């Protein structure tokens, strides 16, 4: 009997010390100390032990139980400590690592360009007006001296919705709207930024939707010289002090005389050498302009013998492409972050 107890004690000691985790240790506890465990079955053999021997054997059994219990308790706390260490190691946080960057959105290059244009004109006292993108034939054409049969209508391929309603092909209708809002009162000094629509291809230099900024100034004594001075000032502010303008005669039914305005290439300053922006021409067209046609003034309630004015319509994509040397218009509308992140 003593022998068996010693063997069990040795076996339990070995199994406890080799238990790899808490689960294995608990299995060892059940195996030796459980109701159907080794110790219980040893105790069952006590009836074969003589009465004199019983107290001695009983004592040995109790010592063995106490020993096994304390070994299990010790192993238990050892395994728990190890488990905690593992957990701490695996969940370790390195507080010295650099934080994860939060990507901030930024303004689209066209928005930046529009903001800059607005800034330049607001400092000169211009107001910012808006008009509808779905416009009437009257404001888009007729009030701008383009009656229904006017051949110049063909130069702007329009998206018509009904016979009288279309997507505006230019921001010029805001000229007529603003004049009528002011009911014949001068001065007017306004810009009107916005989207316009034309039935154009979608390629590197055309899009069926693009942006313009219209400008209109009406007052007593406004001259062609005021227009030129304003265009020159705008270009120097927007492209830099070295910018020059070049004017070419042109025709728009709502102005007389009409002109197209080019800016000197801000990339090569006219020195060529294979310039990708101006193709060595040194000049880039940016807007149409002119002195407001007397008929346009009269139609919207102004006395053309008292006041005069000038107007122009600027291509926003164009000036943005020139300023940043962007060679494909489609980049503005594709929302490729590699492009947008550069602004
Ligand atoms: N609306 C004209 C265009 O879109 C530009 C322009 C505006 C010309 C004002 C003269 C005066 O082409």
Boltz pocket constraint, residues with backbone or C-beta under 6 A from the ligand:
constraints:
  - pocket:
      binder: B
      contacts: [[A, 169], [A, 170], [A, 171], [A, 172], [A, 215], [A, 252], [A, 255], [A, 258], [A, 259], [A, 287], [A, 288], [A, 289], [A, 290], [A, 311], [A, 312], [A, 313], [A, 314]]
      max_distance: 6.0
